[in-house]
């Protein structure tokens, strides 16, 4: 369950899936805003997905598979992740769509080309994933 604590950090309860060296894989249940609602099971709007989060910990040997833990991230880390995952791609889409339509490219082609502009962006994210993972990381409380 996601919650924001009093000291401004974002927390997820999870279960340790595996421990490999300094890397701890934690399984968290990511829920939508209404996922904790009592009638969520009967509602199509509620959504819950299981995610595996990699946490690098200097004392990873403390954790065993099946152990319950709390995975935390600061609001700035969450904001950076949202910017990389949604903000920048949105701007690429909007600006490329506006640019291509002002050049006189047909709307359908403009839309397809704008979507294609995301491929190099996501390829760049993939290439820089190790660098990004140092800046966008979780820790176990």
DRENTORKOL-3810 file (N, C-alpha, C; in nm, 4 decimals):
REM DRENTORKOL-3810
@n.u->0.0846; n.v->-0.1178; n.w->0.0000; ca.u->0.0000; ca.v->0.0000; ca.w->0.0000; c.u->0.0891; c.v->0.1241; c.w->0.0000
@n.u->0.0544; n.v->0.2192; n.w->-0.0826; ca.u->0.1289; ca.v->0.3438; ca.w->-0.0939; c.u->0.0796; c.v->0.4422; c.w->0.0101
@n.u->0.1739; n.v->0.5090; n.w->0.0743; ca.u->0.1351; ca.v->0.6175; ca.w->0.1642; c.u->0.2485; c.v->0.7180; c.w->0.1706
@n.u->0.2123; n.v->0.8392; n.w->0.2041; ca.u->0.3123; ca.v->0.9432; ca.w->0.2210; c.u->0.3170; c.v->0.9753; c.w->0.3689
@n.u->0.4334; n.v->0.9571; n.w->0.4282; ca.u->0.4445; ca.v->0.9734; ca.w->0.5728; c.u->0.4656; c.v->1.1190; c.w->0.6099
@n.u->0.4676; n.v->1.1429; n.w->0.7408; ca.u->0.4793; ca.v->1.2786; ca.w->0.7927; c.u->0.6111; c.v->1.3445; c.w->0.7536
@n.u->0.7184; n.v->1.2668; n.w->0.7377; ca.u->0.8475; ca.v->1.3268; ca.w->0.7033; c.u->0.8690; c.v->1.3304; c.w->0.5525
@n.u->0.7579; n.v->1.3354; n.w->0.4786; ca.u->0.7608; ca.v->1.3592; ca.w->0.3345; c.u->0.8347; c.v->1.2543; c.w->0.2536
@n.u->0.8127; n.v->1.1290; n.w->0.2811; ca.u->0.8666; ca.v->1.0253; ca.w->0.1951; c.u->0.7533; c.v->0.9358; c.w->0.1500
@n.u->0.7709; n.v->0.8750; n.w->0.0373; ca.u->0.6697; ca.v->0.7880; ca.w->-0.0193; c.u->0.7068; c.v->0.6455; c.w->0.0186
@n.u->0.6112; n.v->0.5714; n.w->0.0728; ca.u->0.6379; ca.v->0.4372; ca.w->0.1228; c.u->0.5460; c.v->0.3351; c.w->0.0572
@n.u->0.6003; n.v->0.2169; n.w->0.0315; ca.u->0.5245; ca.v->0.1021; ca.w->-0.0172; c.u->0.5577; c.v->-0.0155; c.w->0.0722
@n.u->0.4574; n.v->-0.0863; n.w->0.1194; ca.u->0.4814; ca.v->-0.2113; ca.w->0.1896; c.u->0.5086; c.v->-0.3182; c.w->0.0852
@n.u->0.6007; n.v->-0.4069; n.w->0.1157; ca.u->0.6336; ca.v->-0.5111; ca.w->0.0202; c.u->0.6918; c.v->-0.6335; c.w->0.0865
@n.u->0.7168; n.v->-0.7343; n.w->0.0052; ca.u->0.7735; ca.v->-0.8598; ca.w->0.0512; c.u->0.9003; c.v->-0.8859; c.w->-0.0289
@n.u->1.0088; n.v->-0.9205; n.w->0.0410; ca.u->1.1353; ca.v->-0.9502; ca.w->-0.0255; c.u->1.1160; c.v->-1.0733; c.w->-0.1131
@n.u->1.1475; n.v->-1.0594; n.w->-0.2399; ca.u->1.1347; ca.v->-1.1678; ca.w->-0.3362; c.u->1.2640; c.v->-1.2482; c.w->-0.3436
@n.u->1.3776; n.v->-1.1769; n.w->-0.3521; ca.u->1.5072; ca.v->-1.2440; ca.w->-0.3568; c.u->1.6169; c.v->-1.1466; c.w->-0.3173
@n.u->1.7308; n.v->-1.2033; n.w->-0.2788; ca.u->1.8474; ca.v->-1.1232; ca.w->-0.2424; c.u->1.9657; c.v->-1.1788; c.w->-0.3209
@n.u->2.0306; n.v->-1.0918; n.w->-0.3984; ca.u->2.1465; ca.v->-1.1306; ca.w->-0.4796; c.u->2.2550; c.v->-1.0264; c.w->-0.4589
@n.u->2.3552; n.v->-1.0583; n.w->-0.3788; ca.u->2.4626; ca.v->-0.9631; ca.w->-0.3496; c.u->2.4069; c.v->-0.8447; c.w->-0.2732
@n.u->2.4251; n.v->-0.7242; n.w->-0.3289; ca.u->2.3722; ca.v->-0.6024; ca.w->-0.2664; c.u->2.2341; c.v->-0.5658; c.w->-0.3187
@n.u->2.1817; n.v->-0.6471; n.w->-0.4100; ca.u->2.0539; ca.v->-0.6183; ca.w->-0.4743; c.u->1.9410; c.v->-0.6963; c.w->-0.4067
@n.u->1.8397; n.v->-0.6241; n.w->-0.3591; ca.u->1.7229; ca.v->-0.6848; ca.w->-0.2962; c.u->1.6031; c.v->-0.6589; c.w->-0.3872
@n.u->1.5384; n.v->-0.7659; n.w->-0.4301; ca.u->1.4184; ca.v->-0.7516; ca.w->-0.5121; c.u->1.2974; c.v->-0.7606; c.w->-0.4196
@n.u->1.2164; n.v->-0.6530; n.w->-0.4221; ca.u->1.0999; ca.v->-0.6443; ca.w->-0.3342; c.u->0.9742; c.v->-0.6407; c.w->-0.4194
@n.u->0.8784; n.v->-0.7254; n.w->-0.3862; ca.u->0.7508; ca.v->-0.7296; ca.w->-0.4567; c.u->0.6536; c.v->-0.6378; c.w->-0.3831
@n.u->0.6035; n.v->-0.5373; n.w->-0.4550; ca.u->0.5070; ca.v->-0.4442; ca.w->-0.3962; c.u->0.3767; c.v->-0.4534; c.w->-0.4742
@n.u->0.2682; n.v->-0.4206; n.w->-0.4087; ca.u->0.1383; ca.v->-0.4157; ca.w->-0.4731; c.u->0.1074; c.v->-0.2701; c.w->-0.5012
@n.u->0.1111; n.v->-0.2338; n.w->-0.6291; ca.u->0.0843; ca.v->-0.0961; ca.w->-0.6692; c.u->-0.0649; c.v->-0.0835; c.w->-0.6949
@n.u->-0.1292; n.v->0.0026; n.w->-0.6190; ca.u->-0.2738; ca.v->0.0183; ca.w->-0.6313; c.u->-0.3074; c.v->0.1564; c.w->-0.6839
@n.u->-0.4237; n.v->0.1643; n.w->-0.7476; ca.u->-0.4723; ca.v->0.2953; ca.w->-0.7891; c.u->-0.5263; c.v->0.3661; c.w->-0.6659
@n.u->-0.5682; n.v->0.4874; n.w->-0.6816; ca.u->-0.6159; ca.v->0.5668; ca.w->-0.5676; c.u->-0.7330; c.v->0.5005; c.w->-0.4972
@n.u->-0.8154; n.v->0.4280; n.w->-0.5711; ca.u->-0.9322; ca.v->0.3657; ca.w->-0.5082; c.u->-0.9075; c.v->0.2178; c.w->-0.4793
@n.u->-0.7851; n.v->0.1712; n.w->-0.4918; ca.u->-0.7538; ca.v->0.0302; ca.w->-0.4721; c.u->-0.7805; c.v->-0.0190; c.w->-0.3317
@n.u->-0.7753; n.v->0.0683; n.w->-0.2314; ca.u->-0.7982; ca.v->0.0285; ca.w->-0.0931; c.u->-0.9454; c.v->0.0390; c.w->-0.0539
@n.u->-1.0299; n.v->0.0795; n.w->-0.1455; ca.u->-1.1725; ca.v->0.0958; ca.w->-0.1178; c.u->-1.2364; c.v->-0.0402; c.w->-0.0903
@n.u->-1.3370; n.v->-0.0438; n.w->-0.0038; ca.u->-1.4019; ca.v->-0.1694; ca.w->0.0336; c.u->-1.4767; c.v->-0.2342; c.w->-0.0830
@n.u->-1.5262; n.v->-0.1553; n.w->-0.1762; ca.u->-1.6002; ca.v->-0.2109; ca.w->-0.2889; c.u->-1.5139; c.v->-0.2195; c.w->-0.4152
@n.u->-1.3834; n.v->-0.2076; n.w->-0.4000; ca.u->-1.2937; ca.v->-0.2071; ca.w->-0.5158; c.u->-1.3021; c.v->-0.3372; c.w->-0.5949
@n.u->-1.3280; n.v->-0.4484; n.w->-0.5287; ca.u->-1.3354; ca.v->-0.5770; ca.w->-0.5976; c.u->-1.4534; c.v->-0.5829; c.w->-0.6937
@n.u->-1.5541; n.v->-0.5009; n.w->-0.6706; ca.u->-1.6738; ca.v->-0.5012; ca.w->-0.7536; c.u->-1.6757; c.v->-0.3858; c.w->-0.8534
@n.u->-1.5699; n.v->-0.3101; n.w->-0.8578; ca.u->-1.5652; ca.v->-0.1892; ca.w->-0.9405; c.u->-1.4591; c.v->-0.2063; c.w->-1.0485
@n.u->-1.4913; n.v->-0.1693; n.w->-1.1706; ca.u->-1.3940; ca.v->-0.1800; ca.w->-1.2795; c.u->-1.2902; c.v->-0.0696; c.w->-1.2768
@n.u->-1.3147; n.v->0.0368; n.w->-1.2005; ca.u->-1.2226; ca.v->0.1501; ca.w->-1.1967; c.u->-1.0996; c.v->0.1202; c.w->-1.1118
@n.u->-1.1139; n.v->0.0289; n.w->-1.0142; ca.u->-1.0002; ca.v->0.0005; ca.w->-0.9264; c.u->-0.8997; c.v->-0.0875; c.w->-0.9999
@n.u->-0.7756; n.v->-0.0705; n.w->-0.9653; ca.u->-0.6691; ca.v->-0.1407; ca.w->-1.0351; c.u->-0.5544; c.v->-0.1646; c.w->-0.9386
@n.u->-0.5042; n.v->-0.2860; n.w->-0.9376; ca.u->-0.3888; ca.v->-0.3185; ca.w->-0.8545; c.u->-0.2962; c.v->-0.4082; c.w->-0.9354
@n.u->-0.1666; n.v->-0.3781; n.w->-0.9314; ca.u->-0.0674; ca.v->-0.4565; ca.w->-1.0040; c.u->0.0491; c.v->-0.4863; c.w->-0.9125
@n.u->0.1058; n.v->-0.6019; n.w->-0.9324; ca.u->0.2236; ca.v->-0.6394; ca.w->-0.8563; c.u->0.3474; c.v->-0.5944; c.w->-0.9332
@n.u->0.4409; n.v->-0.5307; n.w->-0.8640; ca.u->0.5644; ca.v->-0.4823; ca.w->-0.9260; c.u->0.6831; c.v->-0.5359; c.w->-0.8470
@n.u->0.7924; n.v->-0.5575; n.w->-0.9166; ca.u->0.9178; ca.v->-0.5948; ca.w->-0.8519; c.u->1.0086; c.v->-0.4721; c.w->-0.8562
@n.u->1.0551; n.v->-0.4295; n.w->-0.7394; ca.u->1.1405; ca.v->-0.3123; ca.w->-0.7279; c.u->1.2792; c.v->-0.3586; c.w->-0.6863
@n.u->1.3811; n.v->-0.3121; n.w->-0.7566; ca.u->1.5195; ca.v->-0.3415; ca.w->-0.7200; c.u->1.5691; c.v->-0.2357; c.w->-0.6237
@n.u->1.6196; n.v->-0.2809; n.w->-0.5089; ca.u->1.6726; ca.v->-0.1908; ca.w->-0.4080; c.u->1.8167; c.v->-0.2311; c.w->-0.3812
@n.u->1.9082; n.v->-0.1368; n.w->-0.3981; ca.u->2.0489; ca.v->-0.1631; ca.w->-0.3675; c.u->2.0718; c.v->-0.1262; c.w->-0.2218
@n.u->2.1201; n.v->-0.2235; n.w->-0.1455; ca.u->2.1382; ca.v->-0.2027; ca.w->-0.0023; c.u->2.2740; c.v->-0.2558; c.w->0.0399
@n.u->2.3462; n.v->-0.1772; n.w->0.1200; ca.u->2.4774; ca.v->-0.2207; ca.w->0.1671; c.u->2.4655; c.v->-0.3352; c.w->0.2673
@n.u->2.3508; n.v->-0.3463; n.w->0.3334; ca.u->2.3308; ca.v->-0.4560; ca.w->0.4285; c.u->2.2206; c.v->-0.5501; c.w->0.3800
@n.u->2.2302; n.v->-0.5899; n.w->0.2533; ca.u->2.1293; ca.v->-0.6759; ca.w->0.1920; c.u->2.1219; c.v->-0.8128; c.w->0.2592
@n.u->2.2279; n.v->-0.8558; n.w->0.3244; ca.u->2.2284; ca.v->-0.9874; ca.w->0.3885; c.u->2.1299; c.v->-0.9942; c.w->0.5055
@n.u->2.0823; n.v->-0.8806; n.w->0.5533; ca.u->1.9818; ca.v->-0.8764; ca.w->0.6610; c.u->1.8464; c.v->-0.9290; c.w->0.6169
@n.u->1.8215; n.v->-0.9267; n.w->0.4879; ca.u->1.6889; ca.v->-0.9574; ca.w->0.4368; c.u->1.6831; c.v->-1.0983; c.w->0.3800
@n.u->1.5699; n.v->-1.1645; n.w->0.4040; ca.u->1.5464; ca.v->-1.2983; ca.w->0.3520; c.u->1.4181; c.v->-1.2967; c.w->0.2686
@n.u->1.4121; n.v->-1.3829; n.w->0.1667; ca.u->1.2892; ca.v->-1.3919; ca.w->0.0878; c.u->1.1680; c.v->-1.4212; c.w->0.1767
@n.u->1.0590; n.v->-1.3502; n.w->0.1503; ca.u->0.9376; ca.v->-1.3649; ca.w->0.2281; c.u->0.9235; c.v->-1.2632; c.w->0.3399
@n.u->1.0304; n.v->-1.1933; n.w->0.3720; ca.u->1.0284; ca.v->-1.0939; ca.w->0.4802; c.u->0.9508; c.v->-0.9701; c.w->0.4349
@n.u->0.8675; n.v->-0.9168; n.w->0.5248; ca.u->0.7955; ca.v->-0.7931; ca.w->0.4938; c.u->0.8849; c.v->-0.6743; c.w->0.5221
@n.u->0.8873; n.v->-0.5792; n.w->0.4287; ca.u->0.9684; ca.v->-0.4587; ca.w->0.4415; c.u->0.8877; c.v->-0.3392; c.w->0.3929
@n.u->0.9408; n.v->-0.2204; n.w->0.4191; ca.u->0.8818; ca.v->-0.0966; ca.w->0.3680; c.u->0.9845; c.v->-0.0335; c.w->0.2748
@n.u->0.9460; n.v->-0.0146; n.w->0.1501; ca.u->1.0318; ca.v->0.0468; ca.w->0.0493; c.u->0.9956; c.v->0.1942; c.w->0.0416
@n.u->1.0963; n.v->0.2815; n.w->0.0467; ca.u->1.0730; ca.v->0.4257; ca.w->0.0512; c.u->1.1436; c.v->0.4974; c.w->-0.0642
@n.u->1.0895; n.v->0.6125; n.w->-0.0965; ca.u->1.1518; ca.v->0.7037; ca.w->-0.1930; c.u->1.1144; c.v->0.8455; c.w->-0.1519
@n.u->1.2026; n.v->0.9377; n.w->-0.1802; ca.u->1.1738; ca.v->1.0772; ca.w->-0.1478; c.u->1.0821; c.v->1.1357; c.w->-0.2563
@n.u->1.0085; n.v->1.2406; n.w->-0.2250; ca.u->0.9229; ca.v->1.3045; ca.w->-0.3255; c.u->1.0010; c.v->1.3543; c.w->-0.4469
@n.u->1.1252; n.v->1.3975; n.w->-0.4265; ca.u->1.2045; ca.v->1.4448; ca.w->-0.5401; c.u->1.2382; c.v->1.3297; c.w->-0.6349
@n.u->1.2611; n.v->1.2111; n.w->-0.5805; ca.u->1.2866; ca.v->1.0930; ca.w->-0.6640; c.u->1.1612; c.v->1.0591; c.w->-0.7436
@n.u->1.0448; n.v->1.0643; n.w->-0.6777; ca.u->0.9192; ca.v->1.0360; ca.w->-0.7461; c.u->0.8933; c.v->1.1385; c.w->-0.8563
@n.u->0.9208; n.v->1.2644; n.w->-0.8285; ca.u->0.9010; ca.v->1.3689; ca.w->-0.9289; c.u->0.9938; c.v->1.3495; c.w->-1.0483
@n.u->1.1186; n.v->1.3127; n.w->-1.0216; ca.u->1.2145; ca.v->1.2877; ca.w->-1.1297; c.u->1.1696; c.v->1.1693; c.w->-1.2155
@n.u->1.1208; n.v->1.0641; n.w->-1.1509; ca.u->1.0732; ca.v->0.9472; ca.w->-1.2251; c.u->0.9519; c.v->0.9821; c.w->-1.3106
@n.u->0.8591; n.v->1.0595; n.w->-1.2557; ca.u->0.7419; ca.v->1.1005; ca.w->-1.3325; c.u->0.7792; c.v->1.1891; c.w->-1.4508
@n.u->0.8752; n.v->1.2766; n.w->-1.4298; ca.u->0.9204; ca.v->1.3632; ca.w->-1.5380; c.u->0.9807; c.v->1.2805; c.w->-1.6518
@n.u->1.0665; n.v->1.1850; n.w->-1.6167; ca.u->1.1301; ca.v->1.1020; ca.w->-1.7183; c.u->1.0308; c.v->1.0103; c.w->-1.7894
@n.u->0.9348; n.v->0.9571; n.w->-1.7145; ca.u->0.8426; ca.v->0.8596; ca.w->-1.7722; c.u->0.7252; c.v->0.9225; c.w->-1.8462
@n.u->0.6780; n.v->1.0377; n.w->-1.7998; ca.u->0.5573; ca.v->1.0954; ca.w->-1.8582; c.u->0.5731; c.v->1.2390; c.w->-1.9066
@n.u->0.6431; n.v->1.3223; n.w->-1.8321; ca.u->0.6529; ca.v->1.4639; ca.w->-1.8657; c.u->0.7265; c.v->1.4901; c.w->-1.9955
@n.u->0.8476; n.v->1.4400; n.w->-2.0051; ca.u->0.9286; ca.v->1.4634; ca.w->-2.1255; c.u->0.8657; c.v->1.3978; c.w->-2.2486
@n.u->0.8170; n.v->1.2716; n.w->-2.2404; ca.u->0.7506; ca.v->1.2150; ca.w->-2.3588; c.u->0.6283; c.v->1.2956; c.w->-2.4029
@n.u->0.5531; n.v->1.3482; n.w->-2.3068; ca.u->0.4377; ca.v->1.4315; ca.w->-2.3417; c.u->0.4826; c.v->1.5552; c.w->-2.4184
@n.u->0.5878; n.v->1.6203; n.w->-2.3698; ca.u->0.6386; ca.v->1.7398; ca.w->-2.4385; c.u->0.6905; c.v->1.7065; c.w->-2.5781
@n.u->0.7589; n.v->1.5932; n.w->-2.5917; ca.u->0.8071; ca.v->1.5507; ca.w->-2.7238; c.u->0.6892; c.v->1.5325; c.w->-2.8181
@n.u->0.5844; n.v->1.4655; n.w->-2.7701; ca.u->0.4664; ca.v->1.4430; ca.w->-2.8539; c.u->0.4014; c.v->1.5747; c.w->-2.8961
@n.u->0.3783; n.v->1.6622; n.w->-2.8016; ca.u->0.3078; ca.v->1.7873; ca.w->-2.8312; c.u->0.3900; c.v->1.8753; c.w->-2.9245
@n.u->0.5181; n.v->1.8963; n.w->-2.8905; ca.u->0.5988; ca.v->1.9849; ca.w->-2.9733; c.u->0.6227; c.v->1.9287; c.w->-3.1136
@n.u->0.6451; n.v->1.7984; n.w->-3.1251; ca.u->0.6662; ca.v->1.7418; ca.w->-3.2582; c.u->0.5366; c.v->1.7451; c.w->-3.3390
@n.u->0.4231; n.v->1.7231; n.w->-3.2745; ca.u->0.2955; ca.v->1.7296; ca.w->-3.3457; c.u->0.2684; c.v->1.8708; c.w->-3.3961
@n.u->0.2898; n.v->1.9708; n.w->-3.3116; ca.u->0.2701; ca.v->2.1101; ca.w->-3.3525; c.u->0.3679; c.v->2.1468; c.w->-3.4640
@n.u->0.4939; n.v->2.1092; n.w->-3.4479; ca.u->0.5960; ca.v->2.1408; ca.w->-3.5476; c.u->0.5633; c.v->2.0791; c.w->-3.6828
@n.u->0.5260; n.v->1.9510; n.w->-3.6830; ca.u->0.4982; ca.v->1.8825; ca.w->-3.8090; c.u->0.3722; c.v->1.9362; c.w->-3.8773
@n.u->0.2710; n.v->1.9703; n.w->-3.7993; ca.u->0.1501; ca.v->2.0247; ca.w->-3.8619; c.u->0.1736; c.v->2.1652; c.w->-3.9161
@n.u->0.2603; n.v->2.2436; n.w->-3.8507; ca.u->0.2909; ca.v->2.3766; ca.w->-3.9052; c.u->0.3747; c.v->2.3661; c.w->-4.0320
@n.u->0.4475; n.v->2.2558; n.w->-4.0480; ca.u->0.5218; ca.v->2.2332; ca.w->-4.1731; c.u->0.4304; c.v->2.1881; c.w->-4.2861
@n.u->0.3040; n.v->2.1575; n.w->-4.2526; ca.u->0.2087; ca.v->2.1174; ca.w->-4.3550; c.u->0.1974; c.v->1.9669; c.w->-4.3720
@n.u->0.2554; n.v->1.8906; n.w->-4.2809; ca.u->0.2437; ca.v->1.7451; ca.w->-4.2886; c.u->0.1008; c.v->1.7072; c.w->-4.2502
@n.u->0.0460; n.v->1.6107; n.w->-4.3234; ca.u->-0.0896; ca.v->1.5649; ca.w->-4.2975; c.u->-0.1051; c.v->1.5185; c.w->-4.1522
@n.u->-0.2248; n.v->1.5386; n.w->-4.0948; ca.u->-0.2462; ca.v->1.5115; ca.w->-3.9526; c.u->-0.2146; c.v->1.3677; c.w->-3.9131
@n.u->-0.2573; n.v->1.2733; n.w->-3.9922; ca.u->-0.2320; ca.v->1.1316; ca.w->-3.9618; c.u->-0.0837; c.v->1.1002; c.w->-3.9584
@n.u->-0.0117; n.v->1.1504; n.w->-4.0586; ca.u->0.1325; ca.v->1.1297; ca.w->-4.0622; c.u->0.2023; c.v->1.2040; c.w->-3.9487
@n.u->0.1530; n.v->1.3225; n.w->-3.9170; ca.u->0.2098; ca.v->1.3981; ca.w->-3.8053; c.u->0.1981; c.v->1.3200; c.w->-3.6757
@n.u->0.0818; n.v->1.2606; n.w->-3.6553; ca.u->0.0604; ca.v->1.1823; ca.w->-3.5333; c.u->0.1532; c.v->1.0616; c.w->-3.5290
@n.u->0.1648; n.v->0.9903; n.w->-3.6400; ca.u->0.2532; ca.v->0.8728; ca.w->-3.6443; c.u->0.3998; c.v->0.9107; c.w->-3.6258
@n.u->0.4411; n.v->1.0188; n.w->-3.6899; ca.u->0.5794; ca.v->1.0635; ca.w->-3.6754; c.u->0.6075; c.v->1.1123; c.w->-3.5335
@n.u->0.5085; n.v->1.1757; n.w->-3.4719; ca.u->0.5251; ca.v->1.2208; ca.w->-3.3335; c.u->0.5430; c.v->1.1023; c.w->-3.2398
@n.u->0.4651; n.v->0.9975; n.w->-3.2619; ca.u->0.4818; ca.v->0.8763; ca.w->-3.1824; c.u->0.6176; c.v->0.8119; c.w->-3.2087
@n.u->0.6611; n.v->0.8161; n.w->-3.3336; ca.u->0.7913; ca.v->0.7584; ca.w->-3.3681; c.u->0.9054; c.v->0.8364; c.w->-3.3025
@n.u->0.8831; n.v->0.9653; n.w->-3.2743; ca.u->0.9863; ca.v->1.0461; ca.w->-3.2087; c.u->1.0140; c.v->0.9962; c.w->-3.0669
@n.u->0.9209; n.v->0.9208; n.w->-3.0094; ca.u->0.9416; ca.v->0.8673; ca.w->-2.8751; c.u->1.0412; c.v->0.7515; c.w->-2.8736
@n.u->1.0561; n.v->0.6826; n.w->-2.9853; ca.u->1.1488; ca.v->0.5681; ca.w->-2.9906; c.u->1.2914; c.v->0.6079; c.w->-2.9540
@n.u->1.3482; n.v->0.7131; n.w->-3.0147; ca.u->1.4839; ca.v->0.7515; ca.w->-2.9739; c.u->1.4915; c.v->0.7937; c.w->-2.8274
@n.u->1.3859; n.v->0.8574; n.w->-2.7765; ca.u->1.3861; ca.v->0.8995; ca.w->-2.6360; c.u->1.3926; c.v->0.7782; c.w->-2.5437
@n.u->1.3062; n.v->0.6800; n.w->-2.5682; ca.u->1.3061; ca.v->0.5622; ca.w->-2.4819; c.u->1.4316; c.v->0.4774; c.w->-2.5014
@n.u->1.4881; n.v->0.4790; n.w->-2.6195; ca.u->1.6165; ca.v->0.4114; ca.w->-2.6411; c.u->1.7259; c.v->0.4803; c.w->-2.5594
@n.u->1.7244; n.v->0.6121; n.w->-2.5571; ca.u->1.8208; ca.v->0.6872; ca.w->-2.4770; c.u->1.8031; c.v->0.6565; c.w->-2.3282
@n.u->1.6778; n.v->0.6491; n.w->-2.2814; ca.u->1.6534; ca.v->0.6119; ca.w->-2.1418; c.u->1.7093; c.v->0.4738; c.w->-2.1119
@n.u->1.6891; n.v->0.3812; n.w->-2.2029; ca.u->1.7391; ca.v->0.2455; ca.w->-2.1833; c.u->1.8917; c.v->0.2439; c.w->-2.1782
@n.u->1.9552; n.v->0.3202; n.w->-2.2663; ca.u->2.1009; ca.v->0.3265; ca.w->-2.2678; c.u->2.1572; c.v->0.3899; c.w->-2.1407
@n.u->2.0839; n.v->0.4847; n.w->-2.0837; ca.u->2.1283; ca.v->0.5545; ca.w->-1.9632; c.u->2.0669; c.v->0.4963; c.w->-1.8356
@n.u->2.0131; n.v->0.3757; n.w->-1.8430; ca.u->1.9398; ca.v->0.3185; ca.w->-1.7292; c.u->2.0235; c.v->0.3045; c.w->-1.6035
@n.u->2.1517; n.v->0.2730; n.w->-1.6154; ca.u->2.2357; ca.v->0.2591; ca.w->-1.4958; c.u->2.2581; c.v->0.3944; c.w->-1.4296
@n.u->2.2809; n.v->0.4956; n.w->-1.5094; ca.u->2.2981; ca.v->0.6306; ca.w->-1.4557; c.u->2.1685; c.v->0.6806; c.w->-1.3919
@n.u->2.0574; n.v->0.6529; n.w->-1.4569; ca.u->1.9275; ca.v->0.6954; ca.w->-1.4048; c.u->1.8952; c.v->0.6208; c.w->-1.2765
@n.u->1.9314; n.v->0.4925; n.w->-1.2692; ca.u->1.8979; ca.v->0.4145; ca.w->-1.1495; c.u->1.9705; c.v->0.4658; c.w->-1.0258
@n.u->2.0833; n.v->0.5333; n.w->-1.0437; ca.u->2.1527; ca.v->0.5930; ca.w->-0.9290; c.u->2.0787; c.v->0.7165; c.w->-0.8777
@n.u->2.0096; n.v->0.7849; n.w->-0.9673; ca.u->1.9379; ca.v->0.9072; ca.w->-0.9300; c.u->1.7928; c.v->0.8805; c.w->-0.8911
@n.u->1.7369; n.v->0.7732; n.w->-0.9430; ca.u->1.5984; ca.v->0.7365; ca.w->-0.9150; c.u->1.6032; c.v->0.6005; c.w->-0.8461
@n.u->1.6157; n.v->0.6014; n.w->-0.7151; ca.u->1.6308; ca.v->0.4748; ca.w->-0.6432; c.u->1.5466; c.v->0.4721; c.w->-0.5171
@n.u->1.5194; n.v->0.3512; n.w->-0.4728; ca.u->1.4449; ca.v->0.3266; ca.w->-0.3496; c.u->1.5410; c.v->0.2822; c.w->-0.2401
@n.u->1.4944; n.v->0.2869; n.w->-0.1177; ca.u->1.5691; ca.v->0.2300; ca.w->-0.0069; c.u->1.4717; c.v->0.1594; c.w->0.0868
@n.u->1.5243; n.v->0.0657; n.w->0.1636; ca.u->1.4409; ca.v->-0.0097; ca.w->0.2571; c.u->1.4532; c.v->0.0539; c.w->0.3943
@n.u->1.3387; n.v->0.0806; n.w->0.4536; ca.u->1.3358; ca.v->0.1413; ca.w->0.5871; c.u->1.3385; c.v->0.0330; c.w->0.6939
END
